[in-house]
Amino acid sequence: MLKFISPSARRVLDVGCSTGRFGAALRDHYPEMEVWGIDPTPHPSDRPQPYATRLVGEFPADVPSSEKFDCIVFNDVLEHLVDPWSALRQAHAHLTSRAEVVVSVPNVRHVWVLRPLLLEGRWDYQDEGILDRTHLRFFTRSTAIELLETTGYVVREVQGIEWEDDARTQGRLGLVNRILRGRLDDLFAQQFALVARPIEPADADSPRHPG
């Protein structure tokens, strides 16, 4: 997800920062960046603290109202929320002008989910992954884009990540995908990464969500 963060961002908020792994990687890449984190749990005592400020609490309720950021990152967070729409709407209050939000969400249209669902009638929750039992919401490429567009953002970029490359090109489904020139690619991306910015009047005529 590092490649989706603009190097020009001076202040970044990592929502659901957990153990701080992403924050540490972000600081390694951009040492001058002021990186904040927020998570319901305290930072692990056995790990270095990568954040300039780490808040213990919920987003956005426990972010000081005066704090604004050039980028807010939701890495594998929105699917855990009861109301991700509200969280994204309230995020506007913490964004600077021309700021961006960067989001990653699991792809429920992935072949790992569809195959047992279609062939066996199974939808089994797991301890981790796309069907993590703590996920409250599920998204496809289209509904992830819609999530952002209906909460006041223009989606500037969408990319599938964590690919199942062998399945995408091999076997029967891979053969069909090759024949269709990659039209089934979404079935093989475990997640989608999206970059969006708050909507402005000029965005009405600009191209949307390339990729």
DRENPA-3360 file (N, C-alpha, C; in nm, 2 decimals, always signed):
BEGIN
1 = MLKFISPS = +0.08/-0.12/+0.00/+0.00/+0.00/+0.00/+0.08/+0.13/+0.00 ~ +0.21/+0.11/+0.03/+0.30/+0.23/+0.03/+0.30/+0.31/-0.10 ~ +0.29/+0.25/-0.21/+0.29/+0.32/-0.34/+0.17/+0.41/-0.36 ~ +0.07/+0.39/-0.29/-0.05/+0.47/-0.31/-0.05/+0.60/-0.22 ~ +0.05/+0.61/-0.14/+0.06/+0.73/-0.05/+0.14/+0.83/-0.13 ~ +0.09/+0.95/-0.14/+0.16/+1.06/-0.21/+0.28/+1.10/-0.13 ~ +0.40/+1.11/-0.20/+0.52/+1.16/-0.13/+0.51/+1.30/-0.08 ~ +0.41/+1.38/-0.14/+0.39/+1.52/-0.10/+0.31/+1.53/+0.03;
9 = ARRVLDVG = +0.25/+1.42/+0.08/+0.17/+1.43/+0.20/+0.27/+1.46/+0.32 ~ +0.24/+1.57/+0.39/+0.32/+1.60/+0.51/+0.27/+1.54/+0.64 ~ +0.14/+1.52/+0.65/+0.08/+1.46/+0.77/-0.02/+1.35/+0.72 ~ +0.00/+1.23/+0.78/-0.07/+1.11/+0.74/-0.13/+1.05/+0.87 ~ -0.26/+1.01/+0.86/-0.32/+0.94/+0.97/-0.35/+0.80/+0.93 ~ -0.29/+0.70/+1.01/-0.31/+0.56/+0.98/-0.42/+0.51/+1.07 ~ -0.54/+0.49/+1.02/-0.66/+0.44/+1.10/-0.65/+0.29/+1.12 ~ -0.67/+0.25/+1.24/-0.66/+0.10/+1.27/-0.52/+0.06/+1.26;
17 = CSTGRFGA = -0.43/+0.13/+1.32/-0.29/+0.11/+1.30/-0.23/-0.02/+1.37 ~ -0.30/-0.08/+1.46/-0.27/-0.21/+1.52/-0.12/-0.21/+1.57 ~ -0.04/-0.29/+1.52/+0.10/-0.31/+1.57/+0.19/-0.20/+1.52 ~ +0.15/-0.12/+1.43/+0.23/-0.01/+1.37/+0.32/-0.05/+1.26 ~ +0.29/-0.17/+1.20/+0.37/-0.22/+1.09/+0.37/-0.12/+0.97 ~ +0.25/-0.08/+0.93/+0.24/+0.01/+0.82/+0.30/+0.14/+0.85 ~ +0.28/+0.19/+0.97/+0.34/+0.32/+1.00/+0.49/+0.32/+1.00 ~ +0.55/+0.21/+1.05/+0.69/+0.20/+1.05/+0.75/+0.20/+0.90;
25 = ALRDHYPE = +0.68/+0.13/+0.81/+0.72/+0.12/+0.67/+0.71/+0.26/+0.61 ~ +0.60/+0.33/+0.65/+0.58/+0.46/+0.59/+0.69/+0.56/+0.64 ~ +0.73/+0.55/+0.76/+0.83/+0.64/+0.81/+0.97/+0.60/+0.75 ~ +0.99/+0.48/+0.73/+1.12/+0.43/+0.66/+1.13/+0.49/+0.52 ~ +1.01/+0.50/+0.45/+1.02/+0.55/+0.31/+1.02/+0.70/+0.31 ~ +0.95/+0.76/+0.40/+0.94/+0.91/+0.41/+0.97/+0.96/+0.55 ~ +1.10/+0.97/+0.58/+1.14/+1.01/+0.72/+1.09/+1.14/+0.76 ~ +1.06/+1.23/+0.66/+1.02/+1.37/+0.70/+0.86/+1.38/+0.72;
33 = MEVWGIDP = +0.80/+1.27/+0.69/+0.65/+1.27/+0.70/+0.61/+1.26/+0.85 ~ +0.51/+1.34/+0.89/+0.45/+1.33/+1.03/+0.34/+1.22/+1.02 ~ +0.36/+1.11/+1.08/+0.27/+1.00/+1.07/+0.20/+0.98/+1.21 ~ +0.07/+0.99/+1.21/-0.01/+0.96/+1.33/-0.08/+0.82/+1.31 ~ -0.12/+0.77/+1.42/-0.19/+0.64/+1.42/-0.31/+0.65/+1.52 ~ -0.41/+0.57/+1.49/-0.52/+0.55/+1.59/-0.57/+0.41/+1.59 ~ -0.59/+0.36/+1.70/-0.64/+0.22/+1.72/-0.70/+0.20/+1.85 ~ -0.80/+0.11/+1.86/-0.87/+0.09/+2.00/-0.77/+0.03/+2.10;
41 = TPHPSDRP = -0.66/-0.03/+2.06/-0.57/-0.10/+2.15/-0.44/-0.01/+2.16 ~ -0.38/-0.02/+2.28/-0.25/+0.06/+2.29/-0.14/-0.01/+2.21 ~ -0.04/+0.07/+2.18/+0.07/+0.02/+2.10/+0.14/-0.10/+2.18 ~ +0.18/-0.21/+2.11/+0.25/-0.32/+2.18/+0.38/-0.27/+2.24 ~ +0.39/-0.31/+2.37/+0.51/-0.26/+2.44/+0.64/-0.32/+2.39 ~ +0.64/-0.43/+2.32/+0.76/-0.49/+2.27/+0.80/-0.44/+2.13 ~ +0.73/-0.34/+2.08/+0.76/-0.29/+1.94/+0.79/-0.14/+1.95 ~ +0.89/-0.10/+1.86/+0.92/+0.04/+1.86/+0.80/+0.12/+1.82;
49 = QPYATRLV = +0.79/+0.24/+1.87/+0.68/+0.33/+1.84/+0.71/+0.41/+1.71 ~ +0.65/+0.39/+1.60/+0.68/+0.46/+1.47/+0.60/+0.59/+1.46 ~ +0.51/+0.61/+1.54/+0.42/+0.73/+1.52/+0.46/+0.85/+1.59 ~ +0.45/+0.97/+1.53/+0.47/+1.09/+1.59/+0.37/+1.11/+1.71 ~ +0.24/+1.07/+1.68/+0.14/+1.06/+1.78/+0.06/+0.94/+1.76 ~ +0.03/+0.86/+1.86/-0.05/+0.74/+1.85/-0.17/+0.76/+1.95 ~ -0.29/+0.77/+1.89/-0.41/+0.78/+1.97/-0.47/+0.65/+2.00 ~ -0.52/+0.63/+2.12/-0.59/+0.51/+2.16/-0.74/+0.54/+2.16;
57 = GEFPADVP = -0.82/+0.48/+2.07/-0.96/+0.51/+2.06/-1.02/+0.48/+1.93 ~ -1.13/+0.53/+1.90/-1.20/+0.50/+1.77/-1.20/+0.62/+1.68 ~ -1.19/+0.59/+1.55/-1.20/+0.69/+1.45/-1.35/+0.71/+1.40 ~ -1.39/+0.83/+1.39/-1.32/+0.96/+1.41/-1.35/+1.02/+1.55 ~ -1.42/+0.96/+1.63/-1.46/+1.02/+1.76/-1.35/+1.07/+1.84 ~ -1.24/+0.99/+1.84/-1.13/+1.02/+1.93/-1.01/+1.09/+1.86 ~ -1.03/+1.15/+1.75/-0.93/+1.23/+1.68/-0.97/+1.38/+1.72 ~ -0.88/+1.45/+1.77/-0.91/+1.60/+1.80/-0.96/+1.67/+1.68;
65 = SSEKFDCI = -1.07/+1.75/+1.71/-1.14/+1.81/+1.60/-1.05/+1.91/+1.52 ~ -0.94/+1.96/+1.58/-0.86/+2.06/+1.52/-0.75/+2.00/+1.43 ~ -0.74/+1.86/+1.43/-0.63/+1.80/+1.36/-0.67/+1.77/+1.21 ~ -0.59/+1.81/+1.12/-0.61/+1.78/+0.98/-0.49/+1.71/+0.91 ~ -0.52/+1.63/+0.81/-0.41/+1.55/+0.75/-0.42/+1.56/+0.60 ~ -0.31/+1.54/+0.54/-0.30/+1.54/+0.39/-0.34/+1.40/+0.33 ~ -0.34/+1.30/+0.42/-0.38/+1.17/+0.38/-0.43/+1.09/+0.50 ~ -0.55/+1.03/+0.48/-0.60/+0.94/+0.58/-0.60/+0.80/+0.52;
73 = VFNDVLEH = -0.54/+0.70/+0.59/-0.53/+0.57/+0.54/-0.62/+0.47/+0.61 ~ -0.70/+0.39/+0.54/-0.78/+0.29/+0.60/-0.74/+0.16/+0.54 ~ -0.64/+0.10/+0.60/-0.59/-0.03/+0.55/-0.66/-0.14/+0.62 ~ -0.75/-0.21/+0.54/-0.82/-0.33/+0.60/-0.90/-0.29/+0.73 ~ -0.97/-0.18/+0.72/-1.04/-0.12/+0.83/-1.19/-0.11/+0.81 ~ -1.23/-0.06/+0.69/-1.37/-0.03/+0.67/-1.46/-0.15/+0.68 ~ -1.41/-0.27/+0.64/-1.49/-0.39/+0.64/-1.52/-0.43/+0.79 ~ -1.45/-0.37/+0.88/-1.47/-0.41/+1.03/-1.57/-0.32/+1.09;
81 = LVDPWSAL = -1.61/-0.21/+1.02/-1.70/-0.11/+1.09/-1.85/-0.14/+1.06 ~ -1.93/-0.10/+1.16/-2.07/-0.11/+1.14/-2.12/-0.02/+1.04 ~ -2.06/+0.10/+1.04/-2.11/+0.21/+0.95/-1.98/+0.28/+0.88 ~ -1.92/+0.21/+0.78/-1.81/+0.27/+0.72/-1.85/+0.40/+0.64 ~ -1.97/+0.41/+0.60/-2.02/+0.53/+0.53/-2.01/+0.66/+0.62 ~ -2.05/+0.64/+0.75/-2.04/+0.75/+0.84/-1.89/+0.79/+0.87 ~ -1.81/+0.69/+0.88/-1.66/+0.71/+0.91/-1.60/+0.79/+0.79 ~ -1.63/+0.76/+0.67/-1.58/+0.83/+0.56/-1.63/+0.97/+0.54;
89 = RQAHAHLT = -1.76/+0.99/+0.57/-1.82/+1.12/+0.57/-1.75/+1.21/+0.68 ~ -1.73/+1.16/+0.80/-1.67/+1.24/+0.90/-1.53/+1.26/+0.88 ~ -1.46/+1.18/+0.80/-1.32/+1.20/+0.77/-1.30/+1.33/+0.70 ~ -1.40/+1.38/+0.62/-1.38/+1.51/+0.55/-1.33/+1.62/+0.65 ~ -1.38/+1.62/+0.77/-1.35/+1.73/+0.87/-1.20/+1.72/+0.90 ~ -1.13/+1.61/+0.88/-0.99/+1.60/+0.91/-0.90/+1.60/+0.79 ~ -0.95/+1.65/+0.68/-0.87/+1.65/+0.56/-0.83/+1.79/+0.52 ~ -0.71/+1.81/+0.48/-0.67/+1.94/+0.43/-0.72/+1.96/+0.29;
97 = SRAEVVVS = -0.71/+2.08/+0.23/-0.75/+2.09/+0.09/-0.66/+2.01/+0.00 ~ -0.71/+1.95/-0.10/-0.64/+1.86/-0.19/-0.59/+1.73/-0.12 ~ -0.64/+1.70/-0.01/-0.60/+1.58/+0.06/-0.66/+1.45/-0.01 ~ -0.61/+1.34/+0.03/-0.66/+1.21/-0.02/-0.69/+1.11/+0.09 ~ -0.78/+1.02/+0.06/-0.79/+0.90/+0.14/-0.75/+0.78/+0.06 ~ -0.68/+0.69/+0.13/-0.63/+0.57/+0.07/-0.69/+0.45/+0.14 ~ -0.75/+0.36/+0.07/-0.83/+0.25/+0.12/-0.79/+0.12/+0.07 ~ -0.79/+0.02/+0.15/-0.78/-0.12/+0.10/-0.89/-0.20/+0.16;
105 = VPNVRHVW = -0.96/-0.28/+0.08/-1.07/-0.37/+0.13/-1.06/-0.50/+0.06 ~ -1.10/-0.61/+0.13/-1.10/-0.74/+0.07/-1.20/-0.75/-0.04 ~ -1.17/-0.84/-0.14/-1.26/-0.86/-0.25/-1.34/-0.98/-0.23 ~ -1.47/-0.96/-0.20/-1.56/-1.08/-0.17/-1.59/-1.15/-0.30 ~ -1.56/-1.10/-0.41/-1.58/-1.16/-0.54/-1.47/-1.26/-0.58 ~ -1.37/-1.27/-0.49/-1.26/-1.36/-0.52/-1.30/-1.50/-0.54 ~ -1.22/-1.57/-0.63/-1.25/-1.71/-0.66/-1.25/-1.80/-0.54 ~ -1.17/-1.77/-0.44/-1.17/-1.85/-0.31/-1.31/-1.85/-0.25;
113 = VLRPLLLE = -1.38/-1.73/-0.26/-1.51/-1.72/-0.20/-1.62/-1.78/-0.29 ~ -1.61/-1.75/-0.42/-1.71/-1.79/-0.52/-1.72/-1.94/-0.54 ~ -1.60/-2.01/-0.55/-1.59/-2.15/-0.58/-1.67/-2.23/-0.48 ~ -1.64/-2.22/-0.35/-1.73/-2.30/-0.25/-1.87/-2.26/-0.24 ~ -1.89/-2.13/-0.27/-2.03/-2.08/-0.26/-2.11/-2.13/-0.38 ~ -2.06/-2.14/-0.50/-2.13/-2.18/-0.61/-2.14/-2.34/-0.62 ~ -2.03/-2.40/-0.59/-2.02/-2.55/-0.61/-2.07/-2.63/-0.49 ~ -2.05/-2.57/-0.37/-2.09/-2.64/-0.25/-2.19/-2.57/-0.16;
121 = GRWDYQDE = -2.23/-2.45/-0.20/-2.33/-2.38/-0.12/-2.27/-2.34/+0.02 ~ -2.14/-2.32/+0.02/-2.07/-2.29/+0.15/-2.02/-2.14/+0.16 ~ -2.04/-2.08/+0.27/-1.99/-1.95/+0.30/-1.94/-1.96/+0.44 ~ -1.81/-2.00/+0.46/-1.76/-2.03/+0.59/-1.66/-1.92/+0.64 ~ -1.70/-1.87/+0.75/-1.61/-1.77/+0.81/-1.48/-1.83/+0.86 ~ -1.37/-1.75/+0.85/-1.24/-1.80/+0.89/-1.17/-1.71/+0.99 ~ -1.05/-1.75/+1.04/-0.98/-1.67/+1.14/-0.91/-1.55/+1.08 ~ -0.89/-1.55/+0.94/-0.83/-1.44/+0.88/-0.86/-1.45/+0.73;
129 = GILDRTHL = -0.82/-1.35/+0.65/-0.85/-1.35/+0.51/-0.98/-1.28/+0.47 ~ -1.03/-1.31/+0.35/-1.14/-1.24/+0.30/-1.27/-1.26/+0.38 ~ -1.29/-1.38/+0.43/-1.40/-1.42/+0.51/-1.37/-1.42/+0.66 ~ -1.28/-1.33/+0.70/-1.25/-1.31/+0.84/-1.37/-1.30/+0.92 ~ -1.39/-1.37/+1.03/-1.51/-1.37/+1.11/-1.54/-1.23/+1.17 ~ -1.44/-1.14/+1.18/-1.46/-1.01/+1.23/-1.51/-0.91/+1.13 ~ -1.52/-0.95/+1.00/-1.57/-0.86/+0.90/-1.72/-0.84/+0.91 ~ -1.76/-0.72/+0.91/-1.90/-0.68/+0.92/-1.96/-0.64/+0.78;
137 = RFFTRSTA = -1.87/-0.60/+0.69/-1.91/-0.55/+0.56/-1.83/-0.62/+0.45 ~ -1.89/-0.64/+0.33/-1.82/-0.71/+0.22/-1.83/-0.62/+0.10 ~ -1.72/-0.62/+0.02/-1.71/-0.53/-0.09/-1.66/-0.60/-0.22 ~ -1.71/-0.55/-0.33/-1.65/-0.59/-0.46/-1.58/-0.46/-0.51 ~ -1.52/-0.46/-0.63/-1.46/-0.34/-0.69/-1.57/-0.23/-0.70 ~ -1.69/-0.27/-0.76/-1.79/-0.17/-0.78/-1.85/-0.11/-0.65 ~ -1.87/-0.20/-0.55/-1.93/-0.14/-0.43/-1.83/-0.07/-0.35 ~ -1.70/-0.10/-0.36/-1.60/-0.02/-0.29/-1.59/+0.12/-0.35;
145 = IELLETTG = -1.60/+0.13/-0.48/-1.60/+0.26/-0.55/-1.73/+0.33/-0.51 ~ -1.84/+0.27/-0.50/-1.97/+0.33/-0.47/-1.96/+0.38/-0.32 ~ -1.90/+0.30/-0.23/-1.88/+0.34/-0.09/-1.82/+0.48/-0.09 ~ -1.71/+0.50/-0.16/-1.64/+0.63/-0.16/-1.72/+0.74/-0.23 ~ -1.78/+0.71/-0.34/-1.85/+0.81/-0.42/-1.98/+0.86/-0.35 ~ -2.04/+0.77/-0.27/-2.16/+0.81/-0.20/-2.13/+0.88/-0.07 ~ -2.00/+0.89/-0.03/-1.96/+0.96/+0.09/-1.88/+1.09/+0.06 ~ -1.89/+1.13/-0.07/-1.83/+1.26/-0.10/-1.69/+1.26/-0.15;
153 = YVVREVQG = -1.65/+1.16/-0.22/-1.52/+1.15/-0.28/-1.52/+1.12/-0.43 ~ -1.42/+1.16/-0.50/-1.39/+1.12/-0.63/-1.28/+1.01/-0.63 ~ -1.31/+0.90/-0.68/-1.21/+0.79/-0.68/-1.12/+0.81/-0.80 ~ -0.99/+0.83/-0.77/-0.89/+0.86/-0.87/-0.81/+0.74/-0.92 ~ -0.81/+0.63/-0.84/-0.73/+0.52/-0.88/-0.79/+0.39/-0.81 ~ -0.80/+0.28/-0.88/-0.84/+0.15/-0.82/-0.75/+0.05/-0.88 ~ -0.69/-0.03/-0.79/-0.61/-0.14/-0.84/-0.63/-0.27/-0.76 ~ -0.64/-0.38/-0.82/-0.64/-0.51/-0.75/-0.50/-0.54/-0.70;
161 = IEWEDDAR = -0.49/-0.59/-0.58/-0.37/-0.62/-0.52/-0.38/-0.76/-0.46 ~ -0.26/-0.82/-0.42/-0.26/-0.96/-0.37/-0.32/-1.05/-0.47 ~ -0.25/-1.06/-0.59/-0.31/-1.14/-0.70/-0.28/-1.29/-0.68 ~ -0.38/-1.37/-0.73/-0.36/-1.51/-0.75/-0.31/-1.53/-0.89 ~ -0.18/-1.50/-0.92/-0.14/-1.50/-1.06/-0.15/-1.63/-1.13 ~ -0.12/-1.74/-1.06/-0.13/-1.87/-1.13/-0.27/-1.90/-1.17 ~ -0.37/-1.88/-1.08/-0.51/-1.91/-1.12/-0.56/-1.81/-1.23 ~ -0.50/-1.70/-1.23/-0.55/-1.60/-1.33/-0.51/-1.64/-1.47;
169 = TQGRLGLV = -0.41/-1.72/-1.49/-0.36/-1.76/-1.62/-0.36/-1.90/-1.65 ~ -0.39/-1.99/-1.55/-0.38/-2.13/-1.57/-0.52/-2.20/-1.53 ~ -0.53/-2.32/-1.57/-0.65/-2.40/-1.54/-0.77/-2.35/-1.63 ~ -0.89/-2.40/-1.61/-1.00/-2.37/-1.70/-1.04/-2.22/-1.68 ~ -1.05/-2.18/-1.56/-1.09/-2.04/-1.54/-0.98/-1.94/-1.59 ~ -0.85/-1.98/-1.58/-0.75/-1.90/-1.64/-0.76/-1.89/-1.79 ~ -0.79/-2.01/-1.85/-0.81/-2.01/-2.00/-0.92/-1.92/-2.04 ~ -1.03/-1.92/-1.97/-1.15/-1.84/-2.00/-1.10/-1.69/-1.99;
177 = NRILRGRL = -1.03/-1.66/-1.88/-0.98/-1.52/-1.86/-0.89/-1.48/-1.97 ~ -0.81/-1.56/-2.02/-0.72/-1.53/-2.13/-0.80/-1.50/-2.26 ~ -0.90/-1.59/-2.28/-0.98/-1.57/-2.40/-1.06/-1.44/-2.39 ~ -1.10/-1.40/-2.27/-1.18/-1.28/-2.25/-1.08/-1.16/-2.22 ~ -0.95/-1.18/-2.24/-0.86/-1.07/-2.23/-0.86/-1.00/-2.10 ~ -0.86/-1.08/-1.99/-0.85/-1.03/-1.86/-0.98/-0.98/-1.79 ~ -1.09/-1.00/-1.86/-1.22/-0.95/-1.80/-1.26/-1.01/-1.67 ~ -1.20/-1.12/-1.64/-1.22/-1.19/-1.51/-1.12/-1.16/-1.41;
185 = DDLFAQQF = -1.03/-1.06/-1.43/-0.92/-1.04/-1.34/-0.97/-1.01/-1.20 ~ -1.08/-0.95/-1.18/-1.13/-0.92/-1.05/-1.15/-1.04/-0.96 ~ -1.17/-1.16/-1.02/-1.19/-1.28/-0.95/-1.06/-1.33/-0.88 ~ -0.94/-1.27/-0.92/-0.82/-1.32/-0.87/-0.74/-1.22/-0.78 ~ -0.80/-1.10/-0.76/-0.74/-1.00/-0.67/-0.80/-1.02/-0.53 ~ -0.72/-1.05/-0.43/-0.77/-1.07/-0.29/-0.82/-0.94/-0.23 ~ -0.76/-0.83/-0.28/-0.80/-0.70/-0.22/-0.80/-0.59/-0.34 ~ -0.87/-0.48/-0.30/-0.86/-0.36/-0.39/-0.81/-0.25/-0.31;
193 = ALVARPIE = -0.72/-0.17/-0.38/-0.67/-0.05/-0.32/-0.73/+0.07/-0.40 ~ -0.78/+0.17/-0.33/-0.84/+0.28/-0.39/-0.78/+0.41/-0.33 ~ -0.77/+0.51/-0.42/-0.72/+0.64/-0.38/-0.83/+0.74/-0.42 ~ -0.87/+0.82/-0.33/-0.98/+0.92/-0.36/-0.96/+1.05/-0.29 ~ -1.02/+1.15/-0.34/-1.01/+1.28/-0.28/-1.15/+1.34/-0.27 ~ -1.17/+1.43/-0.17/-1.30/+1.50/-0.16/-1.35/+1.56/-0.29 ~ -1.48/+1.54/-0.31/-1.53/+1.59/-0.44/-1.53/+1.74/-0.44 ~ -1.50/+1.80/-0.56/-1.51/+1.94/-0.58/-1.59/+1.97/-0.71;
201 = PADADSPR = -1.64/+2.09/-0.73/-1.72/+2.12/-0.85/-1.65/+2.08/-0.98 ~ -1.52/+2.10/-0.98/-1.44/+2.07/-1.10/-1.43/+1.92/-1.14 ~ -1.46/+1.84/-1.04/-1.45/+1.70/-1.06/-1.57/+1.64/-1.14 ~ -1.67/+1.72/-1.16/-1.79/+1.67/-1.23/-1.76/+1.63/-1.37 ~ -1.66/+1.70/-1.43/-1.63/+1.67/-1.57/-1.50/+1.59/-1.59 ~ -1.44/+1.55/-1.48/-1.31/+1.48/-1.49/-1.33/+1.33/-1.49 ~ -1.23/+1.26/-1.56/-1.25/+1.11/-1.56/-1.24/+1.05/-1.42 ~ -1.31/+0.94/-1.40/-1.32/+0.88/-1.27/-1.26/+0.74/-1.27;
209 = HPG = -1.21/+0.71/-1.15/-1.15/+0.58/-1.11/-1.08/+0.50/-1.22 ~ -0.97/+0.56/-1.28/-0.90/+0.48/-1.38/-0.84/+0.36/-1.31 ~ -0.80/+0.25/-1.39/-0.74/+0.13/-1.33/-0.85/+0.03/-1.31;
% end
